[in-house]
């Protein structure tokens, strides 16, 4: 994929958040509510750097992007850069890289997905489904419509974060309440029904402020053209908003390609079903989803959404302890291999590929190159979690916390992001903040397995072993195939001084490992509490040898602090330093 910069006029005007600044899509630069005016050339330079955060961009590339020509002495560029850096002070976020060029060093959040002052925020709920309509179609149509509306130019709406919307929708709260919790202006909902040979979508738009219904539309397509319901719905929203005074000009929303073969229709349906299934994060559902995604990619190699889902699913199965890093790496590479043509959506695979390069191949240079190229991608909760995991594994805890907090500003009801933030604060040694975040996440998302899992570990470590045991027992009873729940339970019991019960659970995990893959890296912390330093180090050695994705974060885990004076622990910790030095 060619990452050379386009000419300044061709750089799509999106907004960004970085350091303590916000650059609006219209070129307005703000620090808080204070507005700063940027000359045109400095604005173009800033946009060019923000489009590829963390990546060194050569002077030649910047000159071509800003002035359409190269300047071997770069006098004009140097002056423009010096002036821009002065305007951004006290934020010191533009760095000169020796013999390479210039780069933005701050965490950058592409702001095209966030709400702007001029556009209404619309929350699109998963549609309910009637008789003979697969349940997963309701989520698929809603998400496809979101994508269509987000890609439409000119934009007429901002879209509420899908993960937050789905989380609240699953709680079956009143529609208006969901809209208010998301701070939305409008809420779109409805039902998909089946008629002989056709699907019918009745869509309803309501105003959140007072719950007033605004309009109802009936959309009908042939059964084999289910994806076109999303296109028709997006067109309907755009036209309706146009009538309300938002002008439509120029470019229309991208057209959904009609499925022209039975194989492509089957691939699409397999993807829809798998995407719905693996959201539960339950072992068997995730494994079923992986089989369906593999088949979908086989049937239709051009289905990029299935490839991206396959890569994310493999990584999350690995993190959850459902598969080894070796198998996950093979699945991610299978998702990326054989892409039939250059496709803009293929860049969504870069964080997953970087994650595998780092954790399995131990190639830090390649991993950093891939993740740097991915930092300007539109917001996606799964990509953000993959990127934050990599930052935490690299020991860049502060950057991981900053990335997660930036995402949560947009996606406040994402349990995955909120849980990851608690763990990041724990790794960073922010005891009070991590405990408060763990408590809040357990209370806010009790149905989310990982909120209980991480909550149990964090609370047990910080003097709340009794509460941690209750949480872990609830999780173990609800998710009997989630082996990490057993690890968290064993740790909480050890912290409560119930050594025999803790040993029994560790022995159970040992027996389970004879039947299936079991991730035991986190048991090192339990062995530390039980006074079994040699066993803890043995678990860490195995984690290193097996390329466990938890290995590097475990080395930074405050729960293993008693091991840090031992030479063997120092030798294991040097693995990361050697990788980073090589990068």
DRENKEKE-571927 format. One record per atom (N, C-alpha, C): x, y, z. Coordinates in steps of 0.05 Angstrom, whole numbers, plus 32768, in hexadecimal, padded with zeros to 4 digits. Atoms other than C-alpha are relative to their C-alpha. Layout:
DRENKEKE-571927
XYZ...
This chain:
DRENKEKE-571927
80117FE880008000800080008012801980007FF07FE88003801E80437FEA7FF78014801580067FED7FEB802380728025800B801C7FFA7FF67FE68006804180AD80007FEA8015800380147FEB7FFB801F80EF80107FF4800A7FE6800C7FF280177FED810C7FDF8006801D80017FFD7FE380007FF081547FCB7FED800C8015800F7FF47FEA7FD5818380007FE380037FF9801C7FFD80077F9681907FD97FF07FE68000800D801A80017F8881457FD77FFD7FF3801B8001800C7FE67F90813980217FE38005800B801C7FFE7FF77F49812A803A7FFE800F801A80027FF07FE87F35815E806E7FF17FF28017800C800C7FE87F29813580AD800B800F80187FF77FF47FE77F33814B80F580117FED80107FEE80117FF07F65813281288000800C801D7FF97FF87FE57F7181338173801D7FF780047FE480077FFA7FBA81358189800A801380167FF77FF17FE97FDF814C81C77FE8800C800E80187FF37FF47FB0817F81E67FF280117FEB800B7FF080167F99819981A27FEB7FF07FF08014800C80117F60818C81738000800F7FE580027FF4801B7F62819981287FE67FF77FF3801A8006800C7F1C819D810B80047FFB7FE27FFF8007801C7F0D818480C58002801A7FEF80007FE880107F0481CC80AE801A801080037FE67FF37FFD7F4B81DE80C38003801180197FFE7FF17FE77F3B81FF810680107FF080147FF0800C7FEB7F6F81F0813B7FF8800A801B800A7FF77FE67F5881F1818380117FF380167FF6800B7FE77F7781E881C87FEB8007801480177FFB7FF17F3B81DF81F47FEC800F7FEF80127FF080107F0C821681DB800E80177FF37FF17FEA800D7F44824481C480077FF97FE47FFC8005801C7F49824A8179801A800D7FF77FE77FF6800C7F8C825281547FFE80007FE280017FFE801D7F918269810D801B7FF57FF47FE8800A800D7FC2824380E0800180097FE37FFE7FFA801C7FDC825C809E7FFD7FE77FEF8007801680117FCA8230806380167FEB7FFE7FEA8013800380108211805B80057FF180197FFC800D7FE68017820280A57FE97FEC8005801680137FFC7FD281E280A680047FE87FEE7FFB801780127FE481B6806A80177FEF800B7FEA800F7FF4802581A2808C7FF77FF08018800A800E7FE88002819180CD7FEF7FE87FF78011801680097FCE816780A880117FE97FF47FEF8014800B800581438082800D7FEF80157FF3800F7FEB8029813080C27FEB7FEF80108015800E7FF17FE8811D80E67FF57FE87FF1800A801680107FD480EF80AD80107FE780047FEE80187FFB800F80C180BE800E8003801B7FF47FFB7FE6801A80C9810980157FEB80077FEC80127FF7805980AA812680147FF87FEA7FF080088017807780A180E0801180187FF77FEF7FEB800A80B380CA80C97FFB80047FE280077FF9801C80A180EE8088801780117FF67FE97FF3800A80DA8105805D7FFA801D7FF680057FE5800A80E3814F80497FF680007FE380098001801C80DB813C80007FE27FFA7FFE801D800780008096811C800E7FF080188009800F7FE97FF6808081598036800080177FEC7FFF7FEB80148098818980017FED7FFA7FE8801280078016807381637FCB7FE380038008801B7FFF7FF7803481607FF57FF6801D800380087FE47FFB803581AB8006800280127FE77FFB7FEE8016805281CB7FC880037FF37FE47FFF800E8019805281957F93801C7FFD7FF47FE48002800A809E81957F8C80127FFA80177FEC80057FEB80DC81807FB28012801880037FEC7FEA7FFB810E81B17FD180177FF3800E7FEA800E7FF4815281937FDE800A800D801A7FF67FF27FE8816181C880127FEA80048015801780007FED811B81C980327FFF801A801080017FE87FF18122821280467FE380088006801C7FF97FFD80D8821F803B7FF27FEE8014800C80137FED80C481E08060800A8005801C7FF57FFB7FE680F381EF809A7FF38018800E800D7FE87FF580D5823480A37FE37FFB8008801C80077FFA808E821A809F7FFE7FEE8019800080127FE9809E81E380D18006800F801A7FF97FF17FE780BF821381037FE98011800980177FEF7FF88083824181017FEA7FEF800B801580127FF680538207810A80067FF7801C7FF8800A7FE6807981EB81457FFC8016801680037FEA7FED8078823081667FE380048006801C7FFC7FFB802D8236815D7FF47FEA8012800B80177FF0802181F1817D80098000801D7FF680007FE58048820281BC7FEA800680147FEA80107FF5804881EC81F380017FE37FF87FFF801C8009803881AA81D080187FFC7FEE7FE880068010807B819081B77FFD7FE57FF380098019800B8060815B8189800A7FFB7FE47FF48004801B808781638147801E7FFB80047FE580097FFB80CA813F8147800F7FFE7FE67FEE80048017810481418116800E7FE580047FF3801A7FFF811E80FB8107801880017FEE7FE77FFD800F816780FA80F180007FF07FE67FFE800C801B816E80EC80A77FE67FF37FF68019800D8008812580D780A37FEA80157FFA80157FEC800480F9811580A87FF38009801A800E7FF57FE980C4812C80D97FE77FEE8006801780107FF8808C810A81007FF2800D801780107FF97FE980548116813180057FEB80157FFA80137FEA806680F681747FE97FFB8012801780037FEE802380FF81987FEE7FEA7FF68016801280097FEB80CC81977FEC80117FF080127FF280127FBE80E1815D7FE77FF07FFD801A800D80047F7480D1815A7FF3800D7FE8800E7FF580187F5580D981157FE48007800980187FF57FF57F18810381227FE980007FEC8016800080147EEF80F680E37FE87FF1800A801780107FF57EC580C5810B7FF2800D8016800C7FF47FE97EB680F481437FEB80157FF880167FED80057E7C81238149800C801C7FFB7FF97FE480057E848168812B7FE88011800780167FEF7FF67E5C81A481407FEA80047FEB80147FF980147E3981AB80FD7FEF7FE87FF7800F801880097E1F816380F57FF17FF38017800E800E7FEA7DEA813F811D800C7FE580057FF5801A7FF97E01810181427FE97FEC80008015801480037DD880C4812F800A7FE5800C7FFB801A7FF57DD6808381577FEE7FEC7FF0800F8014800F7DC28047812C80007FE6800F800280187FF07DA9800D81567FFF7FE77FED8005801880107DAD7FC5813D7FE27FFC7FFC801C800380067D6B7FB7811B7FF67FE5800B800C80197FF87D3C7F8481397FF97FF07FE78006801280177D2C7F48810D7FE77FF080048019800F7FFE7CEB7F2680FE80047FE37FF88000801C80077CD87EDF80EC800F7FFB7FE67FF1800980177D077EBD80BA801680147FF87FEA7FEE80057D3A7EF580BE80167FFA80157FEA80067FED7D7E7EE180DD8005801880127FFC7FEA7FEC7D8C7F09811C801880117FF97FE77FF180057DD17F1D81047FFC80157FE980057FEC80157DB27F4380C97FFA801C800C80067FE67FF37D9A7F7980F98019801080067FE67FF37FFA7DE17F898110800E80077FE67FF17FFC80197DFE7F8280CA7FF680187FF1800B7FEA800F7DCE7FB380A98006801B800E7FFA7FE87FF17DD87FE680E1801E80097FFC7FE37FF980037E257FE280DC800780087FE47FFB7FF8801C7E257FE580907FF5801C7FFB800B7FE580047DF88022809280138015800D7FED7FEE7FF37E28804380C4801880057FEE7FE97FFD80127E62803680957FFA80117FE880097FF180177E3C8051805A7FFF801E800780037FE47FF87E2B8091807F801A800E80087FE67FF57FF87E71809B809B801180067FE87FF07FFC80187E8F809580557FF380137FED800E7FEF80137E5C80C18033800D801C80007FF67FE580037E76810380187FEE80107FEE7FFA7FF37FE77E60813780287FF27FF28017800C800D7FE97E53811D806E7FE7800F800980197FF47FF67E0D812A80897FFA7FFA801D800480087FE47E11810880CD801B7FF7800B7FEC800E7FF17E4180F181027FF37FE6800B800B801A7FF77E3880A88118800A7FF9801B7FF880097FE57E388091816080107FE67FFE7FEE801780017E6D805D816F7FF17FE680028010801980017E538018815D80027FEF80197FFE80117FE97E6F7FF481997FF0800A801880107FF47FEB7E4F802481CA7FE27FFB7FFB801C800480087E0D802081A47FF87FE380058006801D7FFD7E0F7FD381A47FFE7FF9801E800080067FE47E1F7FD081EE7FE68009800D80197FF67FF47DE47FFB82017FE77FF27FF58017800E800C7DB57FD981D07FFC7FE5800C8002801B7FF47DC47F9581EF7FF28001801B800D7FFE7FE67DAA7FAF82317FE280057FFE801C7FFC80057D667FBB82117FF58018800F80097FE77FF47D618002822C7FED800E7FEE80117FF080127D2C803182128011800F7FEC7FF17FF580167D41804E81D08009801D80067FF97FE57FFB7D3F809681E68016800280157FEB80007FEC7D6980868223801B7FFA7FF47FE78006800D7D9E806681F7800B80187FF17FF87FE8800F7D9F80A481CB800C801580137FF67FEB7FED7DA880D28207801B7FF7800D7FE780097FF47DDF80A68225801780047FEC7FEC7FFC80157E0480AC81E28003801D7FF880017FE480077DF680F781DF7FFA80047FE280077FFF801D7DD780EB819A7FEA80147FFC80167FEE80087DAA811B81767FE97FF07FF480158010800E7D8580E6814D80067FE380067FFD801D7FFB7D79809C81567FF17FF17FEA800C800F80167D6B806B811D7FFD7FE380098005801C7FF87D4B8028812B7FEB7FF57FED8015800C80127D197FF8810B80017FE280018002801D80007D0B7FB080F880037FF57FE37FFD800E801A7D1F7F8180BF7FEC7FE980008014801580027CE67F5480A980037FF17FE57FFE801180187CE17F1C80757FE47FFE7FF38018800680117CAE7F17803D80097FEC7FEC7FF8801480147CAD7EE280078014800C7FEC7FEC7FF880137CEE7EED7FE1800D801B80057FF57FE57FFA7CFE7F31800180048004801E7FFD7FF67FE57D157F54803F7FF6801D8000800B7FE57FFD7CF37F938058800B800C801A7FF67FF27FE97D127FC580877FEE80188005800F7FE97FF87CE57FF580AC8013801080137FED7FEF7FF17D14802D80C47FF18018800C800D7FE97FF27CFF806280F780168012800C7FED7FEC7FF57D2580A281087FF180108015800C7FF07FEB7D1780C5814A8013801580097FF07FEB7FF47D308105816A80047FF9801D7FFA800A7FE57D5380F381AB7FF68014801580067FEC7FEB7D46813481D07FE47FFD800C801B80027FF67CFB812B81D57FF27FE67FF8800C801A80087CF080E581B87FED80027FE980137FFD80167CC98101817D80087FEF7FE87FFB800E80197CC380D38141800280137FE97FFC7FED80167CDD80F681027FF77FF57FE6800A800D80197CD080C480CA80037FE280028000801D80027CC4807C80B880037FF97FE27FFC8009801C7CDC805A80777FFF7FE27FFF8000801D80067CCF8015805B80137FFB7FE77FED800680167D087FF980307FFF7FE27FFB8004801C80087D027FB8800980167FF87FEC7FED800B80147D377F8E7FE57FFB7FE27FFD8000801D80047D3D7F487FC880117FF380167FF2800D7FE97D557F167FFC801E7FFD7FFB7FE3800480057D987F0B7FD9800F801B80007FF37FE680007DA57F567FDD7FFE800E801B80047FF57FE57DA27F6080288012801780067FED7FEA7FFA7DE07F8D80297FF6801A7FF4800A7FE8800C7DBB7FBE7FFC7FED800F801280117FF27FED7D8C7FCE803580108016800E7FEF7FEC7FF37DC67FF28057800580187FEE7FFB7FEA80127DD5801A80197FE680117FFD801A7FF180037D8B802D80107FFA8010801980057FF27FE77D86803F80598012801980037FEE7FE97FFF7DC3806C80567FF780167FED800B7FED80137DA7808E80187FE7800E800B80187FF57FF47D658098803C8006801480157FF97FEE7FEB7D8680B88078800B801A7FF47FF47FE9800C7DAE80E7804C7FEA80127FF380157FF0800D7D7180FC80247FED800D801480127FF57FEB7D4681068062800D8018800D7FF27FEA7FF37D7B81328082800380177FEC7FFF7FEA80147D81815980417FE680108001801A7FF27FFF7D37816980467FFF8011801980007FF07FE87D458182808C801380177FFF7FEF7FE980037D7681B48071801D7FFB7FFE7FE4800680047DB98190806C80057FFB7FE37FFD8003801D7DD0819A802480107FE87FF87FF08016800C7DE8815F7FFB800C800A7FE67FF37FF780187E1B816E7FC680127FEA7FF67FE98010800A7E4D814B7F9A7FFD7FE380057FFB801C7FFF7E6281077FB07FEB7FF1800F801480117FF27E3080D17FC2800D7FEB80107FF580167FF07E3980987FF280097FE97FED7FF6801680117E61805D7FD67FEA7FEB7FFC8015801480067E34802A7FB480087FE580097FFB801C7FF87E307FE57FD280007FEE7FE77FFF801180187E467FB37F9E7FEC7FE980038013801580007E107F827F8C800E7FE580007FF4801B80007E207F3A7F9D7FF67FF27FE78008800B801A7E217F197F5880027FE27FFF7FFD801D80017E2F7ED17F6C7FF77FF5801B8008800E7FE87E167E9E7F9E80177FFF80147FE880027FEE7E5D7E987FBA8003801A80107FFD7FE67FF27E617EE27FCA7FEA8005801480167FFC7FED7E1D7EE37FEA80047FEE80187FFB80127FE97E2F7EA780158017800B80127FEA7FF47FF17E717EC980297FF680178011800A7FE97FF17E4C7F08803D7FEF7FF780188011800A7FEA7E197EE1806780117FF480167FEE800C7FEC7E517EBA8089800E801680107FF37FE97FF17E747EFC809A7FEC800D801380147FF47FEF7E347F1B80B57FFC7FEF801A800580117FE97E277EDF80E280187FFF80137FE880027FEF7E6F7ED980FA8005801A800F7FFC7FE67FF27E747F23810A7FED8003801880147FFF7FEA7E357F1D813580097FED80167FFA80157FEC7E4E7EDD81578017800880127FE87FFE7FF07E937EF1816E7FFF8018801280027FEA7FEE7E7C7F3181907FFC7FF7801D8005800B7FE57E697F0581CC801A7FFB800F7FE780077FF47EB37EF581D87FFF7FE5800E8002801B7FF47E9D7EAE81EC800F7FEC7FEE7FED8011800E7ECD7E7681D97FF47FF27FE8800B801080167EA07E4A81AE7FF580127FEA800B7FED80147E7E7E85818C8017800C7FEF7FE97FF4800E7EC27EA3817A800C7FEB7FED7FF5801580117EDA7E60815F7FEE7FFB7FE88013800480167E9B7E578136800380177FEC7FFE7FE980117EA37E9E811C80197FFF7FEF7FE7800280107EEB7E9181067FFC7FED7FE98004801280167ED67E5580DD7FEF800D7FEA80107FF380147EA17E7E80BB800F80167FF17FF17FEB800D7ED07EB880AD80157FF47FEC7FED800D80127F047E89808F7FF27FF77FE6800F800880187ECF7E6D80617FF780187FEF80097FE8800E7EB67EB2804F8017800B7FEF7FE97FF6800F7EFC7EC8803A80067FED7FE87FFB801380157F047E8880127FEC80047FE980157FFD80157EC27E947FED8003801B7FF17FFE7FE6800C7ECE7EDE7FE18019800E800A7FE77FF37FF77F177EF57FE77FFF801E800180027FE380007F017F3D7FDA7FF1800B801880117FF77FE97ED67F40801A8013800980167FED7FF67FED7F047F6D80427FF58000801D800C7FFF7FE47ED47F73807E80057FE5800E7FFC801B7FF47EDA7F278089801E7FFD80077FE480027FFA7F267F2C80858008800F80197FFA7FF07FE87F297F6380B97FF57FF38019800B800E7FE97EFA7F3E80E780107FE780077FF080187FFB7F237EFE80DF801A8007800F7FE77FF87FF27F637F2380F47FFB8008801D80067FF87FE57F437F4481307FF77FE98011800A80177FF07F207F04814680187FEF80087FE980117FF87F627EDD8144800F800D80177FF17FF37FEB7F847F1181707FF17FFF801A800F80017FE87F4B7F1481A27FFE7FE3800B7FFF801B7FF67F487EC881A6801A7FFA800E7FE680047FF47F927EC881B48002800E801B7FFF7FF17FE67F8C7EFD81EB7FEF7FF280158012800E7FED7F527ED7820A800A7FE480087FF5801A7FF97F7C7E98820C7FF27FE97FF2800E8015800F7F527E7181D980117FF47FEA7FEE800B80147F8B7E6681A8801C800A80047FE57FF87FFD7FD67E6A81A5800780177FEE7FF87FEA80117FFB7EA5818880087FF67FE47FF8800B801A80167E7881517FE87FFD7FED8018800480117FD07E6681387FF4801B7FFA800B7FE680057FB97EAE8140800F800E7FEA7FF07FF480157FF37EC681167FFA7FF57FE58007800C801A7FE27E9580DF7FE5800A7FF6801B7FF680087F997EAD80DF8002801D7FF77FFD7FE480087FAD7EF780DC800D80017FE47FF28000801A7FDC7EE980A27FEE7FF57FEA8013800A80147FA77EC1807F7FEC80167FF880127FEA80067F797EFD8085800D80147FED7FF27FEC80107FAE7F298065800A7FF67FE57FF4800C80187FC87EF980307FEC80007FE88011800480187FAE7EF97FE97FEB80157FFC80147FEB80057F887F3B7FEC800080067FE280008001801E7F727F3D7FA38007801B7FF37FFA7FE6800C7F7B7F887F978004801480167FFC7FEB7FEC7F917FC67FBB7FE5800B8009801A7FF97FF57F587FD87FE98004801180187FFB7FED7FEA7F54801380187FF97FF3801B8007800C7FE77F347FE7804D80167FED800A7FEB80137FF87F717FB9804D8012800D80157FF07FF37FEB7F957FED80797FF57FFA801C800B80077FE67F667FD880B1800E7FE7800B7FF280187FF67F907F9880B5801B8007800C7FE57FF97FF77FD07FBE80C680057FFD801E7FFB80057FE47FC77FC0811280037FE380087FFE801D7FF97FBA7F758115801A7FF47FF67FE7800A800A7FF67F6780E98018800A80117FEB7FF67FEE80227F94811480007FF2801B8002800E7FE780087F718152800E7FE47FFE7FF4801A8004801D7F2D8136801E80027FFC7FE47FFC800480607F47811E800F8004801A7FF37FFA7FE7806F7F5F816480007FE88013800380157FEB80547F27819080097FE57FF77FF9801B800980617EEA8165801C80007FF27FE67FFF800F809A7EFD81358016800F800F7FED7FF07FF180BB7F2C8167801080137FEE7FF47FED801380C97F5C812E7FF5801C8006800B7FE67FF780C07F9F814F800180157FEA7FFE7FEC801580D87FC881137FE87FFE7FED80178004801280A37FAA80E57FE68007800D80197FFA7FF2806D7FAF811A7FFB801E800380037FE37FFC807A7FF881277FFA800E7FE580067FF4801A807A800880DD7FE37FFC7FF8801C8005800780367FE780D47FED8010801180127FF27FEE8016800781118002801E7FFB7FFE7FE480078031804C80FE7FEF80077FE880117FFC8018800F804580BA7FE37FFE8007801C80047FF97FCF803280DD7FF480168012800A7FEE7FEC7FCA806C810E7FEC80157FF580127FED800C7FA4809880DD7FE67FF47FF78018800D80097F6D806580D07FE8800B800F80187FF97FF17F25807680E17FFC7FEF80198003800E7FE67F11806381277FF27FE57FFD800C801A7FFD7F01801B813580077FF5801B7FFA80097FE57EFB7FFE817B80137FE880017FEE801780007F1C7FBC816A801C80087FF97FE57FF780077F577FDE8148800D800F80177FF57FF17FEA7F5F800C818380097FED80167FF780137FEC7F627FD181B380197FF17FF87FE8800D80097F957FAE81888018801280027FEA7FED7FFF7FC07FEC818380088006801D7FF97FFA7FE47FBB7FFA81CE800E7FE8800D7FF280187FF57FCF7FB281DE801D80007FF87FE57FFF8009800D7FBB81B480108015800F7FF27FEB7FF0801F7FFC81D780067FF6801C7FFC800A7FE580177FDA821B80167FEB80007FEB8015800280427F9F8205801C800D7FFC7FE77FF3800480787FD081EF8009801080187FFA7FF07FE980777FF182337FFA801D7FFD80087FE48004805A803182177FE58004800D801980017FF180268032824E7FF1801B7FFE800D7FE680028019807D824D7FF280057FE6800C7FFD801B800C807C82027FE77FEF7FFE8017801280017FDD8041820A7FE9800C800F80167FF37FF07FB5806582407FF580187FF080097FE9800F7FB280A482157FEF7FF87FE8800F800A80177F9A807D81D87FE47FF68009801A800A7FF77F63805A82007FEE8016800A80117FEA7FF77F4B809982217FF580107FE9800A7FF180177F4780BC81DE7FE97FF17FF380158010800C7F1D808281C37FE780018011801780017FEE7EF0808182007FF0801A7FFF800F7FE780037EDF80CA81F57FEA7FFE7FEB8013800480167EBC80B381B67FEE7FE88005800D801A7FFD7EA8806C81CB7FFD7FF9801D800080017FE37E96807482147FF57FE6800B800D80197FF67E6C8034821A800C7FE77FF47FF28018800A7E9F800581FB800C7FF280177FF4800E7FE97EAD7FD18230801D7FF87FFB7FE4800880067EEC7FBA820C8013801680057FEE7FEA7FFB7F0B7FFF820E80028008801D80007FF97FE47EF6800E825580107FEB80117FF180157FF27F127FCB826D801E80037FFA7FE47FFD80077F537FD58247800D8017800E7FF57FE97FF27F5C8019826780077FF9801D7FF980087FE57F587FFB82AD80197FF080017FE8801080017F8D7FC8829B801980117FFA7FE97FEF80077FBA7FFD827B8008801180197FFA7FF17FE87FB5802882BA800E7FEE80157FF380137FED7FC77FEA82E4801D7FFC7FF87FE48005800980057FDC82B98011801980057FF17FE87FFC8019802582C080048007801D7FFC7FFB7FE380188021830C7FEE8015800C80127FEC7FF57FDE805183147FEA7FF28010801180117FF07FBF802B834D7FE4800A8004801B7FF57FFA7F85805883617FEF80027FE7800F7FFD80197F71806683197FF87FE57FF58007801A800B7F74801D83057FEA7FF380108015800C7FEF7F4A800783417FE5800D7FFA80197FF280057F16803D83347FF57FF77FE5800A8008801B7F13802A82EA7FF67FE38000800A801C7FFE7F0D7FDF82FB7FE57FFF800D801A80007FF27ED47FEC832C7FEA800A7FED80147FF480127EB0801982FA7FF97FED7FE98005801280177EB87FE782C17FF07FE88008800F80177FF67E9F7FAC82EA7FE380088005801C7FF77FFB7E627FD582FF7FF180077FE6800E7FF780187E547FF182BA7FFC7FEA7FEC8002801580147E607FB2829180027FE4800D7FFE801B7FF37E527F7582BD7FFB7FE97FEE8005801580137E3C7F4E828080197FFA7FEF7FE8800280117E817F56825F80157FF0800F7FED80127FF27EB07F1D8272801A800D80077FE67FF47FFB7EF07F45826C7FFF8015801680017FED7FEB7ED77F7B829B80037FF2801B7FFE80107FE77ED07F4682D2801C7FF480037FE5800D7FFF7F127F2482BF8015801480097FEC7FEC7FF97F3D7F6382C17FFA800C801C80087FF57FE67F157F7E82FC80097FEF80177FF780127FEB7F247F408325801E800280057FE37FFF7FFC7F6E7F4483198009801A800D7FF87FE67FF57F747F8F83277FF78003801D800A7FFD7FE57F497F8E8365800E7FEE80147FF280127FEE7F6A7F518382801C800A80077FE47FF57FFC7FAF7F71837A80008018801380007FE77FF07F987FAF839E7FEE7FFE8019800C80037FE57F7B7F9383DE7FE27FFA8001801C800680007F357F8183C87FFB7FE37FF78000801C80097F3E7F3583C37FE47FF48003801B800B7FFD7EF87F2683DE7FEE80077FE980107FF780177ED67F4F83A8800A7FF37FE77FF5800D80187F057F3283747FF77FE37FFE8008801C80007EF37EEB83887FE37FFE7FF7801C800080097EA97EFB83807FFD80047FE280017FFA801D7EB47F18833B800A7FE97FF07FF58017800E7EE07EDE83257FEE7FE88000801280167FFE7EAF7EAB833E7FE880037FED80167FFA80127E767ECD831880097FFB7FE37FF68004801C7EA07ECD82D880057FE37FFA7FFA801D80047EB77E8482E07FE67FF07FFC8019800F80027E6F7E6D82EA7FF280077FE5800D7FF880187E567E9582AE800F7FF77FE77FF0800780187E8F7E84827E80137FE980077FF080167FF77EA77E3E829080177FF97FED7FEB800680137ED37E3A8251801580167FFE7FEE7FE980017EF77E7B825F80167FFB80157FEB80097FEE7F387E62827D800D801780107FF47FE97FF27F517EA8828F7FEF8007801980117FFC7FE87F167EAC82C0800B7FEF80177FF580127FEC7F357E7182E5801A800C800B7FE77FF47FF87F797E9582E67FFA8018801380077FE97FEF7F587ED483037FF67FF7801B800B800B7FE77F337EAB833780177FF680127FE9800B7FF07F747E87834C80108017800C7FF17FEA7FF67F977ECA83537FF2800E8018800F7FF37FEB7F5F7EE9837D80017FEF801A7FFE80117FE87F5F7EAC83AB801B8001800D7FE57FFE7FF57FAA7EB083B38003801A80107FFE7FE67FF27FA57EFA83C67FF08000801A801080027FE87F707EE783FA800C7FEC80147FF480137FEE7F9F7EB4841A7FF57FE47FFE800C801B80037F787E77840180117FF07FEC7FEC800C80117FB57E5483E57FF77FE57FF48007801A800A7F997E0E83E07FEB80017FE980147FFE80157F5C7E2383B8800D800C7FE67FF37FF480177F897E4D838B80107FEA7FF17FF08016800C7FB77E10837F7FED7FED7FF180138012800E7F7A7DE6836D7FF8800A7FE580087FF5801A7F667E168336801880007FED7FE9800180127FAD7E19831B80047FE37FF67FFE801C80097FAE7DCD83197FEA7FF97FEB8016800480147F6B7DCE82F48009800A7FE57FF67FF580197F8A7DFB82BF80157FEE7FF37FEB8012800A7FC47DCB82B97FF37FE87FF2800E8017800C7F947D9182AB7FF280087FE6800D7FF780187F6C7DBA8279801380047FE97FEC7FFC80157FAC7DC9825380077FE77FF17FFB8019800E7FB07D8082417FEA7FFB7FEB8016800380127F6E7D86821C7FFE80167FEB80027FEA80127F737DCA81FB8016801580077FED7FEB7FFA7F9E7E0881F67FF68010801880067FF07FE87FA07E2C82398016801580047FED7FEB7FFB7FC27E6F824480058002801E7FFA80007FE37FE67E6C82878013801680097FEC7FEB7FF980137EA982857FF88010801880097FF07FE97FE87ECF82B780027FF2801A7FFD800F7FE77FF27E9882EA801A8007800E7FE67FF77FF380387EB582F67FFA8012801880067FEE7FEA80187EEB83217FF57FF08018800A80107FEA7FF47EB6834A80177FF2800F7FE8800D7FF380357E9083568010801480117FF17FEC7FF080557ED1836E7FF28003801B800E7FFD7FE6801E7EDA83A380037FE880127FFD80197FF180257E9183B7801D7FFB80097FE480037FF980707E9B83C1800F7FEC7FEF7FF38014801280837E6F8386800D800E7FE87FF27FEF801480B37E9C8361800A7FEF7FE97FF48010801680D47E63833A7FEA7FF77FED80168008801280907E4B831F7FF780187FF080087FE8800F807F7E93830C801380057FE97FEC7FFC801580C07E9982E57FFE7FEA7FEB80038015801480B37E5682C47FE880077FED80177FF88011806F7E7082AB800980167FED7FF77FEA801180917EAE829080127FF67FEA7FEF800C801580C57E84826B7FF07FF37FEB8012800D8014808E7E5B824A7FF280157FF0800E7FEB800F80697E9B82388012800C7FEB7FED7FF5801480A77EB6821680057FED7FE97FFB8014801580B47E7681F07FE97FFC7FEE801880048011806C7E7081D87FF680197FF380087FE6800B80697EBA81C47FE48008800A801A7FF87FF5802E7EC581F37FFC801E7FFE80047FE38003800F7F0A81E67FFF800E801B80007FF37FE5800B7F168232801D8003800B7FE580017FF580577F0C823B800B801B80087FF37FE67FFB806F7F5382357FF08011801480107FF17FEC80357F71825C80047FF4801C7FFB800D7FE680407F3E8293801A8009800D7FE77FF67FF580877F56829B7FFD801B800C80057FE67FF4806C7F9B82A97FEB80008016801580027FED80357F8382D7800A8004801C7FF77FFB7FE4803C7FA0831E7FFD7FE78011800380187FEF80257F5C833980197FEF80007FE78010800180697F3F832580188010800A7FEA7FF07FF680927F75834780147FF080117FED800F7FF080B17F43837980157FF17FEF7FED800F801180D47F20833E801580127FF37FEF7FEF801080F77F5D8322801D800180087FE480007FF881367F55834A800F7FE77FF87FF4801A800781437F0F8330800C80017FE47FF17FFE801A81767F0782F67FEF7FF37FEA800F800C801581487ED882D07FE980127FF680157FED800881107F0B82D0800C80167FEF7FF37FEB801081407F4082B880077FF77FE47FF9800A801A81577F1382807FE77FFE7FEE801880018010810F7F0882697FF7801D7FF880087FE5800681017F53826E8012800C7FEA7FEE7FF58014813D7F6182417FF77FF97FE3800A8007801B81177F4082077FF380187FF3800D7FE9800C80ED7F7E81FD801480167FF97FEC7FEB800681287FAD820280107FF97FE77FF180088017814E7F8581CE7FEF80047FE680117FFC801781127F86819F7FFD801E7FF880037FE3800581087FD181A7801A800C7FF57FE67FF6800981527FDE819D80047FF97FE37FFD8009801C81507FB6815C7FEE800F7FEE80137FF1801181157FDF8144800C801C7FF9
